[in-house]
């Protein structure tokens, strides 16, 4: 590599994950489940109807009935950063007053609407064919599995040799191709990407963002730096589709028209700047994970956060939102075992 690129580390990392921002000391108490040490530390997120919801450091929200609370023991921070992440999630929830009154009834209505169209859930034939492309006769842009495969062209491993040979045009072409391989990024925003000049700065910013790292401050810098290099093309869908396709278990694509509605439903005090920033993105990921956890509790575990993205769109797009508003007018769901038709 030439001297001008000597400060760019092109060694691919293993994981592209979201690290939590540095958190100050708080009064959030930490616990461990006495029989499930592998779940990590936990914090009490909510309590209602004789149940408690605990957020665990392995990323899962688990619900326990009264009579099982004694299994939780006080715990000290393990020193690996997981306690910071848990406290941050709980602090976000408390700040936004996430309660049964402000969150769950609305989300339950969304789940009811979802079940009418996809009674077998995210692993059923209807959903897998429509949104994942499994069994489809031809590939459509809404099919997530083929898009995930295409996105590997932007992985750190795939980009490293391109960066090494200073082929900025090839990096730009890959970015445009991956952004356009699905319906996550609107066509007009794809054209903005195409109009960008291939530059070293853009290529390095993209490579740094998709490379693995652990430091929250550095993560914030890399996200915001890529937004700056994209200029007017650095929209919410464009910047977040990259992570959503590369690491759908940890990242989500942000479609403001519906995600803002979902965020307001779950976190009434939610506010977002028009321009993408990493701090705002972290809050959107938090929203997506709340939805994931509630779907899992309802027996509808999504495969990843792309399923959550499509769930939000299916249940909060304009036509669905009208049905959601008039939920009481919908006929009841069929009993288990009865003939369930798609509404």
C-alpha positions as CSV (number, residue, x, y, z in Angstrom):
1,X,0.0,0.0,0.0
2,X,1.2,3.5,-0.8
3,X,2.4,6.0,1.8
4,X,-0.8,8.1,1.5
5,X,-2.9,5.1,2.6
6,X,-0.6,3.9,5.4
7,X,-3.0,5.2,8.0
8,X,-5.9,3.1,6.7
9,X,-6.2,-0.3,8.3
10,X,-7.6,-2.7,5.7
11,X,-7.4,-5.8,7.9
12,X,-11.0,-7.2,7.9
13,X,-12.6,-7.7,11.3
14,X,-14.9,-10.5,12.2
15,X,-18.0,-8.6,13.4
16,X,-19.8,-5.4,12.4
17,X,-21.7,-4.7,15.6
18,X,-23.2,-1.8,17.4
19,X,-21.3,-0.8,20.5
20,X,-23.1,1.1,23.2
21,X,-22.2,4.7,23.9
22,X,-20.2,5.4,27.1
23,X,-22.7,5.7,30.0
24,X,-22.3,7.5,33.3
25,X,-23.0,5.8,36.7
26,X,-26.7,5.4,37.3
27,X,-29.0,4.0,40.0
28,X,-30.1,1.1,37.7
29,X,-29.7,-2.1,39.8
30,X,-28.1,-5.1,38.1
31,X,-29.2,-8.8,38.6
32,X,-28.3,-12.3,37.4
33,X,-30.6,-15.2,37.0
34,X,-29.3,-17.8,39.5
35,X,-29.9,-20.7,37.1
36,X,-29.1,-19.0,33.8
37,X,-25.7,-17.4,34.3
38,X,-25.0,-17.5,30.5
39,X,-27.7,-14.9,30.0
40,X,-25.4,-12.3,31.6
41,X,-26.4,-9.4,33.8
42,X,-30.0,-8.0,33.7
43,X,-31.9,-4.9,34.8
44,X,-35.6,-4.6,35.5
45,X,-37.3,-2.8,32.6
46,X,-41.0,-3.0,33.6
47,X,-43.5,-4.6,36.0
48,X,-47.2,-5.1,35.3
49,X,-50.0,-7.6,35.5
50,X,-48.0,-9.9,37.9
51,X,-45.1,-10.0,35.5
52,X,-41.7,-8.4,35.2
53,X,-39.6,-7.7,32.1
54,X,-35.9,-8.0,32.5
55,X,-33.4,-6.7,29.8
56,X,-30.4,-9.1,29.7
57,X,-26.9,-8.3,28.4
58,X,-27.2,-11.1,25.8
59,X,-29.7,-8.8,24.0
60,X,-32.9,-10.5,25.0
61,X,-35.8,-9.2,27.0
62,X,-37.3,-11.9,29.1
63,X,-40.6,-11.9,31.0
64,X,-41.1,-13.7,34.3
65,X,-44.3,-14.4,36.3
66,X,-44.7,-13.7,40.0
67,X,-43.3,-16.6,41.9
68,X,-40.1,-16.7,39.9
69,X,-38.6,-13.3,41.1
70,X,-36.6,-15.0,43.8
71,X,-34.3,-16.5,41.1
72,X,-32.8,-13.1,40.5
73,X,-29.7,-12.2,42.6
74,X,-28.0,-8.8,42.9
75,X,-25.0,-8.6,40.6
76,X,-21.9,-6.4,40.2
77,X,-20.9,-5.0,36.8
78,X,-18.9,-7.7,35.1
79,X,-16.4,-5.3,33.6
80,X,-16.9,-6.2,30.0
81,X,-19.1,-3.2,29.1
82,X,-22.3,-5.1,29.2
83,X,-23.6,-3.4,32.3
84,X,-23.2,0.0,30.6
85,X,-25.3,-1.2,27.6
86,X,-28.1,-2.5,29.9
87,X,-28.2,0.7,32.0
88,X,-28.4,2.8,28.8
89,X,-31.4,0.8,27.5
90,X,-33.2,1.1,30.8
91,X,-32.4,4.8,31.0
92,X,-33.8,5.3,27.5
93,X,-37.0,3.5,28.4
94,X,-37.5,5.4,31.7
95,X,-36.8,8.7,30.0
96,X,-39.4,8.1,27.4
97,X,-41.9,6.7,29.9
98,X,-42.4,3.3,28.2
99,X,-45.3,1.8,30.1
100,X,-48.1,-0.6,29.3
101,X,-50.3,2.4,28.7
102,X,-48.0,4.1,26.2
103,X,-46.6,1.1,24.4
104,X,-48.1,-2.4,24.5
105,X,-51.8,-1.8,23.5
106,X,-50.7,-0.2,20.3
107,X,-48.1,-2.8,19.5
108,X,-50.6,-5.6,20.3
109,X,-52.9,-4.0,17.7
110,X,-50.1,-4.1,15.1
111,X,-49.5,-7.8,15.9
112,X,-53.2,-8.5,15.4
113,X,-53.1,-6.9,12.0
114,X,-50.0,-8.8,11.1
115,X,-51.5,-12.2,12.1
116,X,-54.5,-11.5,9.8
117,X,-52.2,-11.4,6.8
118,X,-49.5,-13.8,8.0
119,X,-51.2,-16.3,10.4
120,X,-48.1,-18.5,10.4
121,X,-45.8,-15.6,11.3
122,X,-42.3,-14.8,10.0
123,X,-41.4,-18.5,9.4
124,X,-44.6,-19.3,7.5
125,X,-44.8,-19.8,3.7
126,X,-46.7,-16.5,3.0
127,X,-44.1,-14.3,4.7
128,X,-41.1,-16.2,3.5
129,X,-42.2,-16.0,-0.1
130,X,-43.3,-12.4,0.0
131,X,-40.5,-10.8,2.0
132,X,-37.6,-13.3,2.0
133,X,-38.0,-14.6,-1.6
134,X,-38.1,-18.3,-0.6
135,X,-40.0,-20.2,-3.2
136,X,-40.7,-17.1,-5.3
137,X,-40.7,-17.6,-9.1
138,X,-38.7,-14.5,-9.7
139,X,-36.5,-12.2,-7.6
140,X,-38.1,-9.0,-6.5
141,X,-36.5,-6.0,-4.7
142,X,-38.5,-6.7,-1.6
143,X,-36.9,-10.1,-1.2
144,X,-34.4,-9.8,1.7
145,X,-32.4,-13.0,1.4
146,X,-31.0,-12.3,-2.1
147,X,-30.3,-8.7,-1.1
148,X,-28.3,-9.9,2.0
149,X,-26.2,-12.1,-0.3
150,X,-25.6,-9.3,-2.7
151,X,-24.6,-7.0,0.2
152,X,-21.5,-9.1,0.9
153,X,-19.8,-7.2,-1.9
154,X,-19.6,-4.3,0.7
155,X,-18.2,-6.4,3.5
156,X,-14.8,-5.5,5.0
157,X,-13.3,-8.7,3.6
158,X,-14.6,-7.9,0.1
159,X,-13.6,-4.2,0.1
160,X,-10.1,-4.6,1.6
161,X,-8.4,-5.6,-1.7
162,X,-10.3,-2.9,-3.6
163,X,-9.1,-0.3,-1.1
164,X,-5.5,-1.7,-1.4
165,X,-5.4,-1.1,-5.1
166,X,-7.0,2.4,-4.8
167,X,-9.9,1.6,-7.0
168,X,-12.3,4.2,-5.8
169,X,-14.6,3.9,-8.8
170,X,-15.1,0.2,-8.0
171,X,-16.0,0.9,-4.4
172,X,-18.5,3.5,-5.6
173,X,-20.0,1.1,-8.1
174,X,-20.4,-1.5,-5.4
175,X,-22.1,0.9,-3.1
176,X,-24.6,1.9,-5.8
177,X,-25.3,-1.7,-6.7
178,X,-25.9,-2.8,-3.1
179,X,-28.1,0.2,-2.4
180,X,-30.2,-0.6,-5.5
181,X,-30.5,-4.3,-5.0
182,X,-33.5,-3.9,-2.7
183,X,-36.4,-1.6,-2.0
184,X,-34.8,-0.2,1.2
185,X,-33.4,2.9,-0.6
186,X,-35.9,4.9,-2.8
187,X,-35.0,5.3,-6.5
188,X,-34.5,9.0,-6.2
189,X,-31.9,8.5,-3.5
190,X,-30.1,5.9,-5.6
191,X,-29.7,8.5,-8.3
192,X,-28.1,10.8,-5.8
193,X,-25.6,8.1,-5.0
194,X,-24.9,7.5,-8.7
195,X,-24.1,11.3,-9.0
196,X,-21.4,11.2,-6.4
197,X,-17.8,11.4,-7.5
198,X,-15.8,8.3,-6.6
199,X,-13.2,9.5,-4.0
200,X,-10.7,8.1,-1.6
201,X,-12.5,9.8,1.3
202,X,-15.8,8.1,0.4
203,X,-14.2,4.7,-0.1
204,X,-12.3,4.9,3.2
205,X,-15.3,6.2,5.1
206,X,-17.4,3.2,3.8
207,X,-14.7,0.7,4.6
208,X,-14.3,2.0,8.2
209,X,-18.0,1.9,8.8
210,X,-18.4,-1.8,7.8
211,X,-15.2,-2.8,9.6
212,X,-15.6,-4.3,13.1
213,X,-14.8,-2.1,16.1
214,X,-15.6,-2.0,19.8
215,X,-15.2,1.6,20.9
216,X,-18.5,3.6,21.1
217,X,-16.9,7.0,20.4
218,X,-15.1,5.7,17.3
219,X,-18.3,4.1,16.1
220,X,-20.1,7.4,16.4
221,X,-17.3,9.1,14.5
222,X,-17.3,6.6,11.6
223,X,-21.1,6.7,11.1
224,X,-21.1,10.5,11.1
225,X,-18.0,10.7,8.8
226,X,-19.7,8.5,6.2
227,X,-22.8,10.7,6.3
228,X,-20.5,13.7,5.6
229,X,-18.8,12.0,2.7
230,X,-22.1,11.0,1.2
231,X,-23.2,14.6,1.3
232,X,-26.8,15.1,0.0
233,X,-26.9,11.3,-0.7
234,X,-26.5,10.5,3.0
235,X,-30.1,10.0,3.8
236,X,-31.5,7.8,6.5
237,X,-32.4,4.9,4.2
238,X,-29.0,5.0,2.3
239,X,-26.8,5.1,5.4
240,X,-28.7,2.5,7.4
241,X,-29.4,0.0,4.6
242,X,-25.7,-0.8,4.5
243,X,-25.6,-2.2,8.0
244,X,-29.1,-3.7,7.8
245,X,-28.1,-5.9,4.9
246,X,-24.6,-6.8,6.2
247,X,-25.6,-7.5,9.8
248,X,-29.4,-7.8,9.9
249,X,-29.2,-9.3,13.4
250,X,-27.8,-6.1,14.9
251,X,-28.8,-3.3,12.5
252,X,-31.9,-2.0,11.0
253,X,-32.7,0.2,8.0
254,X,-34.6,3.4,8.9
255,X,-37.5,4.4,6.8
256,X,-38.6,7.7,8.5
257,X,-42.1,7.8,7.1
258,X,-43.1,4.7,9.2
259,X,-40.2,4.3,11.7
260,X,-40.9,7.8,13.2
261,X,-44.6,6.7,13.8
262,X,-43.4,3.5,15.4
263,X,-40.9,5.3,17.6
264,X,-43.5,7.8,18.8
265,X,-45.9,4.9,19.7
266,X,-43.2,3.3,21.8
267,X,-41.3,6.3,23.1
268,X,-43.6,9.3,23.3
269,X,-40.7,11.8,23.8
270,X,-38.8,10.5,20.8
271,X,-37.4,13.2,18.6
272,X,-35.1,12.9,15.6
273,X,-33.0,15.3,13.6
274,X,-33.6,15.4,9.9
275,X,-30.0,14.7,9.1
276,X,-28.8,11.2,10.1
277,X,-26.6,11.1,13.2
278,X,-25.3,8.0,15.0
279,X,-27.0,9.0,18.3
280,X,-30.4,9.1,16.5
281,X,-29.6,5.8,14.8
282,X,-28.9,4.1,18.1
283,X,-32.4,5.2,19.3
284,X,-34.0,3.7,16.1
285,X,-32.1,0.4,16.7
286,X,-33.5,0.5,20.3
287,X,-37.0,0.9,18.9
288,X,-36.5,-2.0,16.5
289,X,-35.3,-4.2,19.3
290,X,-38.3,-3.4,21.5
291,X,-40.5,-4.5,18.6
292,X,-38.4,-7.7,18.2
293,X,-38.7,-8.6,21.8
294,X,-42.5,-8.0,22.0
295,X,-43.0,-10.1,18.8
296,X,-40.9,-12.9,20.4
297,X,-43.0,-12.8,23.6
298,X,-46.1,-13.0,21.4
299,X,-44.7,-16.2,19.9
300,X,-43.8,-14.5,16.6
301,X,-40.0,-14.4,16.8
302,X,-38.6,-12.6,13.7
303,X,-35.5,-14.0,11.9
304,X,-33.7,-10.7,12.2
305,X,-34.2,-6.9,12.3
306,X,-35.1,-6.9,8.6
307,X,-38.2,-8.9,9.5
308,X,-38.9,-6.2,12.1
309,X,-38.4,-3.5,9.4
310,X,-40.9,-5.2,7.1
311,X,-43.3,-5.8,10.1
312,X,-43.3,-2.1,10.8
313,X,-44.0,-1.3,7.2
314,X,-46.7,-3.9,6.9
315,X,-48.6,-2.6,10.0
316,X,-47.9,1.2,9.8
317,X,-48.0,2.0,6.1
318,X,-50.9,4.4,5.3
319,X,-53.4,1.7,4.4
320,X,-52.5,-0.4,7.4
321,X,-52.5,2.6,9.7
322,X,-56.2,3.3,8.8
323,X,-57.0,-0.3,9.7
324,X,-55.1,0.1,12.9
325,X,-57.1,3.2,13.8
326,X,-60.3,1.2,13.3
327,X,-59.1,-1.9,14.9
328,X,-62.4,-2.4,16.8
329,X,-64.2,-2.8,13.5
330,X,-62.2,-5.9,12.4
331,X,-63.7,-9.4,13.0
332,X,-62.0,-11.5,15.7
333,X,-59.2,-13.9,14.8
334,X,-60.1,-17.5,14.2
335,X,-59.6,-19.9,17.0
336,X,-56.5,-22.1,16.8
337,X,-57.2,-25.0,14.4
338,X,-60.0,-23.1,12.6
339,X,-59.8,-22.0,9.0
340,X,-57.7,-18.8,9.1
341,X,-58.1,-16.6,6.0
342,X,-55.9,-13.7,5.1
343,X,-57.9,-10.5,5.5
